[in-house]
C-alpha cells in the first residue's frame, strides 16, 4: 500500500512516535497518580490506566480509530455494568479490560495498514520508502 496523505495533507509516518506533549502528559500522570491514589484509593489508578492505554494505542501500536473507540466504549460500558451490579472494583475493571487490549493490539499488528512499532518487521508488504 503506498504512503497516503491524511485528511490534513500530511504523509503518514511509521513506527513509534513521541512528542513533547506526550512527555508532559506522561510526567503529569506519573506525578499525579500517587496523589490520586492517596486521595481516592485504587480509584486513583483508573486515569493512569486510561492515559497509558491512550499512549499505547496512539504512540506505540498506533491503532486505527475504530478499535480505539471500541476499547473506550467497552471500558465505559464495563464500568457502568460493574457499578449497576454493585461490583465496581478498579482492579476488576482493569483486569477485565486487559484481554480486549491484547486482542485489539494483536488484531491491529496483523492488519495490512499497520504502521506502529515494528511495522517494518510485522508488515513487510507495505510500500514505505
Secondary structure as UniProt FT lines:
FT   TURN            7..8
FT   HELIX           20..40
FT   HELIX           41..44
FT   HELIX           45..55
FT   HELIX           56..60
FT   HELIX           65..84
FT   TURN            85..86
FT   HELIX           90..109
FT   TURN            112..113
FT   TURN            117..118
FT   HELIX           119..122
FT   TURN            124..125
//
